[in-house]
Amino acid sequence: MKERMKEYCAAVEEYLNGCFAEPAPQQTLLDSMRYSLLAGGKRIRPVLVLEFCRVCGGDWKKALPFAAALEMIHTYSLIHDDLPCMDNDDYRRGRLTNHKVYGEACAVLAGDGLLTAAFGTALKAELPAQALVDAVRVLSACAGEDGMVGGQILDLEGEQKILAAGQIHLIHKLKTGALILAGCQLGVIAAGGTAEQLEAARRYASGIGLAFQLRDDILDVTGDAAKLGKKTGMDVNKNTFIKLYGLDRCEEMVKEETDAAVAALSAFADSAFLTELAAFLAGRDY
């Protein structure tokens, strides 16, 4: 898994490094966009795109524009999430957040620029027209009001309130899970996969998406800020799975959801990487 992950991440970094690289009058904006886009991170979402493309029989390199587009959307969400009007964070991935370097106004515009550019980037993929249409549809649905952004507003509105379990699950299904779902689906679409493979990818995404958020909530309480690259204890006023279930039950749920995700992989002949990735995400400490 480590070798393939390294290969995927290197390809994604190379592609992203070529984005917004040409000098322009609006250079400050481009610098701000690249500052966050090239800040590293686990690159899990683009890796999911590439691996699902591969296991469905496609050429994963042709899916790089889809992977880059998804990472642009994820990065824009982090820039906006860190703003004073949202989570008001000073650090992201071990360095100052975008608005701390470029100011709030430029950070807002950098996020806007990345979101907009994502759709044009996806359309650069050398794939059949129907695949491009389907990819844009998935990106729009998973990023917008019925996906990540919808989850963000529900999260903000839920602060200082006591929410029911169903409400908390919905928040994280949208806010965190939607872009993970997008990654898995985009890979199948890029390869021209079957309806059965697309459904299996969705079930895998559902499992690792919930496990990912559970682990995030656990790490906000027990994690090492130096490893995480950001402050811990930031969710004290939010409705988290820790508050809902407690640490021990959350640990059990991470395993349950990971097992469910792995079970969905029976639709693929070669699922070793995705199985190992699920285990890695479940046990991560950053």
VOBA-1610 file (N, C-alpha, C; in pm, whole numbers, padded with zeros to 5 digits, always signed):
BEGIN
Met+00081-00120+00000Met+00000+00000+00000Met+00086+00126+00000Lys+00195+00123+00080Lys+00278+00243+00093Lys+00340+00284-00040Glu+00383+00185-00118Glu+00446+00217-00246Glu+00345+00276-00345Arg+00228+00216-00352Arg+00127+00269-00443Arg+00078+00406-00396Met+00063+00421-00264Met+00023+00551-00210Met+00125+00658-00247Lys+00252+00623-00236Lys+00359+00717-00271Lys+00351+00755-00419Glu+00324+00657-00503Glu+00314+00683-00647Glu+00195+00774-00677Tyr+00081+00743-00617Tyr-00038+00826-00637Tyr-00015+00969-00588Cys+00038+00982-00468Cys+00057+01115-00409Cys+00156+01197-00491Ala+00261+01133-00539Ala+00359+01204-00622Ala+00294+01255-00751Ala+00208+01173-00811Ala+00140+01213-00934Ala+00043+01328-00908Val-00027+01321-00796Val-00121+01428-00760Val-00045+01557-00734Glu+00066+01549-00658Glu+00144+01668-00627Glu+00199+01732-00754Glu+00246+01649-00845Glu+00300+01702-00971Glu+00191+01774-01050Tyr+00073+01714-01055Tyr-00037+01776-01129Tyr-00078+01909-01063Leu-00094+01907-00932Leu-00137+02028-00861Leu-00032+02138-00871Asn+00096+02099-00871Asn+00203+02198-00880Asn+00201+02274-01012Gly+00142+02211-01114Gly+00131+02279-01242Gly+00011+02371-01253Cys-00073+02371-01151Cys-00195+02453-01154Cys-00168+02595-01101Phe-00220+02693-01171Phe-00211+02835-01130Phe-00065+02880-01119Ala+00020+02821-01202Ala+00164+02847-01192Ala+00212+02959-01284Glu+00131+02996-01382Glu+00171+03101-01475Glu+00156+03239-01411Pro+00256+03327-01425Pro+00245+03462-01368Pro+00124+03536-01425Ala+00060+03617-01342Ala-00060+03690-01385Ala-00074+03817-01302Pro-00149+03914-01352Pro-00170+04038-01274Pro-00230+04011-01136Gln-00316+03909-01126Gln-00378+03873-00998Gln-00290+03773-00922Gln-00159+03802-00919Gln-00062+03707-00864Gln-00087+03677-00717Thr-00129+03775-00640Thr-00154+03752-00497Thr-00261+03646-00478Leu-00364+03651-00560Leu-00470+03550-00552Leu-00414+03412-00584Leu-00337+03401-00692Leu-00281+03272-00731Leu-00186+03219-00624Asp-00106+03308-00567Asp-00014+03266-00460Asp-00093+03213-00340Ser-00201+03279-00308Ser-00285+03237-00196Ser-00348+03101-00223Met-00397+03080-00345Met-00457+02952-00383Met-00353+02840-00373Arg-00234+02865-00426Arg-00128+02764-00425Arg-00075+02739-00283Tyr-00074+02841-00201Tyr-00027+02827-00063Tyr-00101+02714+00008Ser-00231+02712-00006Ser-00309+02608+00061Ser-00317+02479-00020Leu-00325+02492-00152Leu-00338+02373-00237Leu-00214+02284-00227Leu-00097+02345-00211Leu+00028+02270-00208Leu+00082+02250-00067Ala-00006+02262+00031Ala+00037+02253+00171Ala+00051+02109+00219Gly+00033+02014+00131Gly+00047+01875+00171Gly-00084+01817+00220Gly-00076+01736+00324Gly-00195+01666+00371Gly-00192+01521+00324Lys-00291+01446+00365Lys-00293+01302+00336Lys-00332+01271+00192Arg-00401+01364+00126Arg-00446+01346-00013Arg-00533+01220-00029Ile-00609+01189+00073Ile-00691+01068+00071Ile-00796+01073-00038Arg-00860+01186-00056Arg-00969+01194-00155Arg-00919+01171-00297Pro-00813+01240-00340Pro-00762+01210-00475Pro-00709+01068-00489Val-00650+01014-00384Val-00602+00876-00390Val-00718+00780-00414Leu-00832+00806-00350Leu-00951+00723-00372Leu-00995+00727-00518Val-00989+00845-00577Val-01024+00858-00719Val-00936+00766-00803Leu-00806+00775-00782Leu-00711+00701-00865Leu-00721+00551-00844Glu-00737+00508-00718Glu-00741+00365-00692Glu-00872+00303-00740Phe-00984+00370-00723Phe-01110+00314-00774Phe-01109+00308-00926Cys-01043+00403-00988Cys-01027+00394-01133Cys-00947+00270-01170Arg-00838+00246-01099Arg-00753+00131-01129Arg-00825-00002-01107Val-00894-00016-00992Val-00958-00145-00963Val-01077-00172-01054Cys-01128-00068-01119Cys-01236-00086-01216Cys-01183-00106-01358Gly-01052-00118-01371Gly-00992-00149-01500Gly-00953-00030-01584Gly-00956+00090-01526Gly-00920+00211-01600Gly-00774+00248-01587Asp-00731+00344-01667Asp-00596+00401-01658Asp-00602+00514-01555Trp-00545+00490-01437Trp-00561+00586-01328Trp-00502+00723-01360Lys-00403+00727-01449Lys-00343+00856-01483Lys-00441+00947-01556Lys-00536+00887-01628Lys-00638+00967-01696Lys-00737+01029-01597Ala-00740+00976-01476Ala-00831+01028-01373Ala-00769+01141-01291Leu-00643+01177-01320Leu-00576+01282-01240Leu-00651+01415-01240Pro-00709+01460-01353Pro-00785+01585-01345Pro-00904+01577-01249Phe-00970+01460-01242Phe-01079+01442-01145Phe-01024+01449-01003Ala-00911+01383-00980Ala-00849+01382-00847Ala-00808+01523-00805Ala-00749+01597-00897Ala-00705+01735-00867Ala-00825+01824-00840Ala-00931+01808-00918Ala-01051+01889-00898Ala-01108+01867-00759Leu-01112+01742-00716Leu-01166+01711-00583Leu-01078+01772-00474Glu-00947+01767-00492Glu-00858+01825-00393Glu-00871+01977-00388Met-00899+02040-00502Met-00924+02185-00502Met-01048+02218-00419Ile-01152+02140-00435Ile-01274+02164-00358Ile-01248+02142-00209His-01176+02035-00177His-01143+02009-00037His-01061+02123+00021Thr-00961+02171-00054Thr-00876+02279-00005Thr-00954+02408+00015Tyr-01042+02439-00080Tyr-01124+02561-00063Tyr-01205+02552+00066Ser-01259+02432+00095Ser-01342+02418+00215Ser-01259+02440+00341Leu-01133+02398+00339Leu-01046+02417+00455Leu-01012+02565+00475Ile-00984+02634+00365Ile-00955+02778+00374Ile-01071+02851+00438His-01192+02824+00391His-01310+02891+00445His-01341+02843+00587Asp-01319+02716+00614Asp-01343+02661+00748Asp-01259+02729+00854Asp-01137+02769+00816Asp-01043+02828+00911Asp-01070+02976+00940Leu-01156+03039+00861Leu-01180+03183+00876Leu-01237+03218+01013Pro-01215+03342+01058Pro-01268+03384+01188Pro-01419+03367+01201Cys-01492+03382+01092Cys-01638+03368+01098Cys-01682+03221+01107Met-01588+03128+01088Met-01620+02985+01096Met-01550+02925+01219Asp-01441+02853+01199Asp-01373+02789+01313Asp-01264+02874+01376Asn-01222+02980+01306Asn-01122+03073+01358Asn-00994+03002+01400Asp-00935+02926+01307Asp-00811+02852+01334Asp-00690+02930+01285Asp-00581+02920+01360Asp-00456+02987+01323Asp-00363+02896+01243Tyr-00377+02765+01260Tyr-00285+02672+01194Tyr-00361+02562+01121Arg-00304+02521+01010Arg-00357+02411+00930Arg-00238+02338+00869Arg-00234+02207+00888Arg-00124+02125+00836Arg+00013+02178+00882Gly+00016+02226+01006Gly+00142+02265+01067Gly+00194+02402+01031Arg+00115+02481+00958Arg+00159+02617+00930Arg+00041+02712+00934Leu+00070+02842+00928Leu-00035+02941+00942Leu-00145+02921+00838Thr-00269+02942+00881Thr-00381+02930+00789Thr-00377+03042+00685Asn-00451+03022+00579Asn-00444+03112+00465Asn-00472+03257+00503His-00576+03280+00582His-00613+03419+00615His-00511+03486+00707Lys-00431+03404+00778Lys-00327+03461+00862Lys-00210+03512+00779Val-00194+03458+00660Val-00085+03498+00572Val-00131+03604+00472Tyr-00248+03584+00412Tyr-00293+03670+00302Tyr-00408+03763+00339Gly-00460+03752+00459Gly-00574+03836+00499Gly-00705+03767+00467Glu-00809+03808+00537Glu-00939+03741+00524Glu-00998+03756+00384Ala-00992+03875+00328Ala-01055+03898+00197Ala-00991+03810+00090Cys-00859+03806+00088Cys-00790+03724-00012Cys-00816+03576+00011Ala-00825+03534+00137Ala-00853+03394+00168Ala-00990+03353+00115Val-01088+03441+00132Val-01222+03413+00079Val-01215+03396-00072Leu-01145+03486-00138Leu-01135+03481-00284Leu-01054+03361-00329Ala-00951+03322-00253Ala-00873+03203-00288Ala-00962+03079-00286Gly-01046+03071-00184Gly-01141+02959-00178Gly-01237+02962-00294Asp-01288+03080-00325Asp-01379+03095-00440Asp-01310+03051-00569Gly-01184+03092-00584Gly-01110+03061-00704Gly-01088+02910-00720Leu-01054+02844-00610Leu-01032+02699-00615Leu-01159+02623-00647Leu-01268+02663-00585Leu-01396+02596-00613Leu-01435+02610-00760Thr-01422+02730-00812Thr-01458+02754-00952Thr-01367+02678-01047Ala-01236+02682-01018Ala-01139+02616-01105Ala-01155+02465-01106Ala-01210+02410-01000Ala-01224+02265-00989Ala-01304+02206-01106Phe-01409+02273-01145Phe-01495+02219-01249Phe-01426+02226-01386Gly-01354+02334-01411Gly-01277+02343-01534Gly-01166+02239-01538Thr-01107+02213-01423Thr-01000+02113-01415Thr-01055+01973-01445Ala-01168+01940-01387Ala-01229+01808-01411Ala-01255+01786-01560Leu-01295+01893-01628Leu-01329+01881-01770Leu-01206+01867-01860Lys-01087+01877-01802Lys-00965+01857-01881Lys-00931+01709-01897Ala-01001+01622-01827Ala-00973+01479-01835Ala-01000+01428-01977Glu-00910+01349-02028Glu-00925+01291-02163Glu-01006+01162-02153Leu-01134+01181-02128Leu-01227+01071-02108Leu-01353+01097-02189Pro-01439+00996-02209Pro-01562+01017-02285Pro-01648+01130-02227Ala-01721+01196-02315Ala-01802+01312-02275Ala-01898+01277-02162Gln-01959+01157-02167Gln-02054+01120-02063Gln-01986+01109-01927Ala-01861+01062-01927Ala-01786+01053-01801Ala-01762+01192-01743Leu-01734+01289-01829Leu-01712+01427-01783Leu-01841+01485-01724Val-01952+01460-01792Val-02081+01509-01743Val-02113+01445-01607Asp-02094+01315-01598Asp-02123+01245-01472Asp-02032+01294-01359Ala-01907+01320-01392Ala-01811+01366-01290Ala-01850+01503-01236Val-01886+01594-01325Val-01926+01728-01281Val-02053+01721-01197Arg-02143+01631-01235Arg-02266+01614-01158Arg-02235+01566-01016Val-02143+01471-01004Val-02104+01419-00873Val-02035+01527-00790Leu-01941+01598-00851Leu-01871+01705-00779Leu-01968+01810-00727Ser-02060+01851-00812Ser-02157+01954-00773Ser-02245+01906-00658Ala-02297+01784-00670Ala-02387+01731-00568Ala-02316+01713-00434Cys-02194+01661-00437Cys-02123+01631-00314Cys-02063+01755-00247Ala-02036+01859-00326Ala-01976+01980-00270Ala-02078+02082-00226Gly-02197+02079-00281Gly-02293+02187-00264Gly-02387+02176-00147Glu-02505+02235-00164Glu-02601+02247-00054Glu-02656+02112-00007Asp-02652+02011-00095Asp-02697+01878-00056Asp-02580+01790-00012Gly-02461+01848-00004Gly-02342+01774+00035Gly-02264+01848+00142Met-02136+01876+00113Met-02047+01935+00213Met-02096+02067+00269Val-02137+02159+00183Val-02180+02291+00231Val-02306+02279+00316Gly-02395+02189+00277Gly-02513+02165+00359Gly-02475+02115+00497Gly-02377+02027+00503Gly-02330+01978+00632Gly-02266+02088+00715Gln-02195+02180+00650Gln-02130+02288+00724Gln-02231+02380+00791Ile-02339+02413+00721Ile-02437+02504+00782Ile-02511+02434+00895Leu-02539+02304+00879Leu-02603+02230+00988Leu-02511+02223+01110Asp-02382+02210+01085Asp-02283+02207+01193Asp-02280+02341+01266Leu-02276+02450+01191Leu-02275+02583+01253Leu-02402+02610+01332Glu-02516+02574+01275Glu-02643+02596+01343Glu-02659+02509+01467Gly-02585+02398+01471Gly-02596+02307+01585Gly-02510+02345+01703Glu-02419+02442+01686Glu-02334+02482+01797Glu-02418+02540+01910Gln-02376+02506+02032Gln-02445+02551+02154Gln-02585+02490+02168Lys-02614+02387+02088Lys-02740+02314+02099Lys-02711+02167+02126Ile-02810+02098+02177Ile-02799+01954+02195Ile-02878+01889+02083Leu-02808+01818+01997Leu-02871+01757+01881Leu-02895+01609+01903Ala-02994+01557+01832Ala-03022+01414+01837Ala-02917+01339+01756Ala-02908+01209+01781Ala-02808+01127+01713Ala-02823+01136+01561Gly-02946+01130+01513Gly-02969+01137+01369Gly-02920+01266+01307Gln-02936+01376+01381Gln-02889+01506+01331Gln-02737+01511+01323Ile-02670+01454+01423Ile-02524+01454+01424Ile-02471+01366+01311His-02532+01251+01291His-02490+01163+01182His-02508+01232+01046Leu-02618+01303+01030Leu-02643+01372+00903Leu-02537+01480+00878Ile-02504+01557+00981Ile-02402+01661+00967Ile-02273+01602+00910His-02228+01493+00970His-02099+01439+00930His-02106+01357+00802Lys-02223+01300+00774Lys-02241+01234+00645Lys-02222+01334+00531Leu-02270+01456+00553Leu-02259+01560+00451Leu-02125+01633+00458Lys-02091+01681+00576Lys-01973+01767+00589Lys-01843+01694+00558Thr-01827+01572+00609Thr-01705+01495+00588Thr-01723+01387+00483Gly-01833+01316+00491Gly-01852+01200+00406Gly-01875+01230+00260Ala-01932+01346+00229Ala-01972+01374+00091Ala-01852+01378-00005Leu-01742+01439+00034Leu-01627+01446-00056Leu-01554+01312-00065Ile-01560+01233+00041Ile-01506+01097+00034Ile-01590+01014-00063Leu-01721+01030-00054Leu-01812+00965-00148Leu-01783+01009-00291Ala-01758+01136-00309Ala-01726+01187-00442Ala-01601+01119-00498Gly-01497+01107-00416Gly-01373+01046-00462Gly-01392+00904-00511Cys-01465+00824-00434Cys-01488+00685-00473Cys-01569+00676-00602Gln-01671+00759-00614Gln-01755+00756-00733Gln-01679+00806-00856Leu-01600+00909-00840Leu-01527+00965-00954Leu-01431+00863-01016Gly-01370+00781-00931Gly-01280+00679-00983Gly-01352+00577-01069Val-01469+00534-01022Val-01549+00438-01099Val-01594+00501-01231Ile-01637+00626-01225Ile-01681+00697-01346Ile-01567+00709-01446Ala-01448+00742-01398Ala-01333+00759-01488Ala-01300+00629-01562Ala-01322+00516-01495Ala-01290+00387-01556Ala-01405+00331-01639Gly-01521+00397-01636Gly-01638+00342-01704Gly-01687+00216-01635Gly-01685+00217-01500Gly-01723+00100-01421Gly-01871+00068-01429Thr-01906-00045-01372Thr-02044-00093-01376Thr-02128-00031-01265Ala-02259-00048-01276Ala-02350+00000-01171Ala-02322-00072-01039Glu-02287-00201-01046Glu-02255-00277-00926Glu-02130-00220-00858Gln-02030-00185-00938Gln-01908-00128-00882Gln-01934+00010-00823Leu-02019+00087-00886Leu-02051+00221-00834Leu-02122+00209-00699Glu-02213+00115-00687Glu-02284+00096-00560Glu-02188+00046-00452Ala-02098-00044-00489Ala-01999-00093-00392Ala-01907+00020-00346Ala-01870+00106-00439Ala-01786+00222-00404Ala-01859+00314-00306Arg-01988+00331-00327Arg-02067+00415-00236Arg-02071+00355-00095Arg-02087+00223-00087Arg-02092+00158+00044Arg-01957+00164+00114Tyr-01851+00148+00038Tyr-01716+00163+00095Tyr-01698+00305+00147Ala-01738+00402+00068Ala-01724+00543+00107Ala-01803+00573+00234Ser-01922+00516+00245Ser-02004+00540+00363Ser-01933+00490+00488Gly-01873+00372+00479Gly-01804+00316+00594Gly-01680+00394+00633Ile-01592+00419+00537Ile-01467+00490+00574Ile-01494+00636+00605Gly-01600+00694+00547Gly-01633+00833+00577Gly-01673+00851+00722Leu-01759+00761+00771Leu-01801+00770+00911Leu-01685+00736+01004Ala-01607+00633+00969Ala-01491+00599+01050Ala-01391+00714+01055Phe-01374+00783+00943Phe-01282+00897+00936Phe-01325+01007+01033Gln-01455+01039+01035Gln-01504+01144+01123Gln-01496+01101+01270Leu-01528+00976+01295Leu-01515+00925+01432Leu-01372+00940+01482Arg-01275+00902+01396Arg-01134+00915+01434Arg-01097+01062+01453Asp-01148+01152+01369Asp-01122+01295+01385Asp-01171+01344+01521Asp-01292+01302+01559Asp-01348+01343+01687Asp-01266+01288+01803Ile-01220+01165+01789Ile-01135+01105+01892Ile-01004+01182+01906Leu-00943+01214+01791Leu-00814+01284+01793Leu-00826+01426+01846Asp-00941+01489+01829Asp-00959+01623+01884Asp-00952+01622+02037Val-00979+01505+02095Val-00974+01490+02241Val-00840+01432+02285Thr-00792+01331+02213Thr-00675+01255+02259Thr-00549+01278+02177Gly-00560+01350+02066Gly-00449+01362+01972Gly-00338+01456+02017Asp-00227+01447+01946Asp-00109+01530+01968Asp-00113+01644+01866Ala-00122+01768+01913Ala-00133+01883+01824Ala-00016+01891+01727Ala+00102+01850+01772Ala+00220+01855+01685Ala+00205+01760+01567Lys+00152+01642+01591Lys+00129+01546+01484Lys+00014+01589+01394Leu-00089+01643+01456Leu-00208+01682+01380Leu-00185+01806+01294Gly-00091+01891+01336Gly-00065+02015+01263Gly-00168+02123+01288Lys-00248+02105+01394Lys-00349+02204+01431Lys-00384+02182+01577Lys-00454+02278+01635Lys-00491+02268+01776Lys-00589+02154+01799Thr-00582+02097+01918Thr-00684+02002+01963Thr-00784+02076+02051Gly-00893+02010+02086Gly-00994+02072+02171Gly-01074+02180+02103Met-01074+02180+01969Met-01144+02284+01895Met-01294+02257+01882Asp-01336+02135+01917Asp-01477+02098+01898Asp-01557+02101+02027Val-01504+02174+02124Val-01567+02172+02256Val-01711+02223+02253Asn-01744+02315+02162Asn-01879+02369+02155Asn-01964+02303+02046Lys-01911+02195+01989Lys-01981+02130+01879Lys-02041+01997+01924Asn-02135+01951+01845Asn-02194+01820+01868Asn-02107+01715+01800Thr-02033+01641+01879Thr-01941+01541+01825Thr-01988+01401+01863Phe-01929+01303+01796Phe-01958+01165+01830Phe-01907+01130+01969Ile-01802+01197+02015Ile-01751+01174+02150Ile-01856+01213+02253Lys-01918+01328+02234Lys-02023+01371+02327Lys-02143+01277+02321Leu-02168+01226+02204Leu-02286+01141+02184Leu-02265+01001+02241Tyr-02147+00942+02211Tyr-02127+00800+02244Tyr-02016+00774+02347Gly-01925+00869+02367Gly-01811+00846+02453Gly-01695+00783+02376Leu-01575+00793+02432Leu-01454+00748+02363Leu-01456+00598+02331Asp-01492+00516+02428Asp-01486+00371+02408Asp-01580+00326+02297Arg-01702+00377+02297Arg-01798+00337+02194Arg-01754+00389+02058Cys-01695+00507+02053Cys-01647+00560+01926Cys-01537+00472+01868Glu-01449+00422+01953Glu-01345+00331+01907Glu-01407+00204+01848Glu-01509+00152+01913Glu-01579+00033+01862Glu-01643+00063+01727Met-01702+00181+01715Met-01770+00218+01591Met-01672+00235+01475Val-01552+00284+01504Val-01450+00295+01400Val-01425+00158+01339Lys-01410+00056+01424Lys-01387-00080+01374Lys-01508-00133+01297Glu-01627-00109+01349Glu-01748-00158+01283Glu-01764-00098+01144Glu-01745+00032+01134Glu-01762+00099+01005Glu-01652+00060+00907Thr-01531+00040+00958Thr-01421-00004+00872Thr-01448-00144+00819Asp-01497-00232+00904Asp-01531-00368+00862Asp-01640-00365+00755Ala-01739-00278+00772Ala-01847-00267+00674Ala-01794-00217+00540Ala-01700-00125+00546Ala-01640-00073+00423Ala-01565-00183+00349Val-01487-00259+00421Val-01408-00366+00360Val-01500-00472+00300Ala-01610-00501+00366Ala-01704-00600+00315Ala-01762-00561+00179Ala-01772-00431+00155Ala-01828-00382+00028Ala-01734-00406-00089Leu-01608-00439-00061Leu-01507-00451-00167Leu-01512-00584-00242Ser-01605-00670-00207Ser-01616-00798-00276Ser-01649-00782-00424Ala-01696-00664-00463Ala-01729-00637-00603Ala-01605-00616-00689Phe-01487-00610-00625Phe-01363-00581-00698Phe-01266-00698-00685Ala-01201-00733-00796Ala-01108-00846-00797Ala-00984-00817-00714Asp-00938-00694-00715Asp-00814-00657-00645Asp-00846-00546-00546Ser-00870-00584-00421Ser-00912-00486-00321Ser-00811-00469-00208Ala-00690-00522-00226Ala-00591-00520-00117Ala-00556-00378-00074Phe-00534-00288-00171Phe-00496-00151-00136Phe-00608-00083-00058Leu-00731-00095-00106Leu-00844-00028-00040Leu-00870-00086+00099Thr-00843-00216+00116Thr-00856-00278+00248Thr-00752-00221+00344Glu-00629-00212+00297Glu-00522-00156+00381Glu-00544-00009+00409Leu-00596+00063+00310Leu-00622+00206+00330Leu-00727+00226+00438Ala-00832+00145+00436Ala-00936+00155+00538Ala-00878+00132+00677Ala-00789+00033+00689Ala-00726+00004+00818Ala-00635+00119+00861Phe-00561+00174+00766Phe-00472+00288+00796Phe-00551+00407+00848Leu-00662+00440+00781Leu-00744+00554+00823Leu-00805+00531+00960Ala-00843+00405+00986Ala-00905+00373+01115Ala-00807+00389+01230Gly-00678+00361+01203Gly-00580+00363+01312Gly-00492+00485+01315Arg-00517+00582+01231Arg-00426+00698+01222Arg-00423+00780+01349Asp-00310+00848+01369Asp-00296+00937+01486Asp-00269+01081+01443Tyr-00301+01112+01317Tyr-00285+01250+01267Tyr-00387+01276+01159
//
